[in-house]
Amino acid sequence: MTTSHSFATQLPRAFLPPLSEGTLTLSMLFSPGISPEESQRNGLMAERSMN
């Protein structure tokens, strides 16, 4: 019992990888049939609104 307890206390407490602060990933969903120009315009507006 003591051996398993000491092993468990050595396990990492966080299961998430370290985050790279300052990085943001934005995913956008558009309706099928959207034009490339409109998609580009919407993407630029989203980027600008984040600054």
Beta strands, then each sheet from edge to edge (+ up, - down):
end
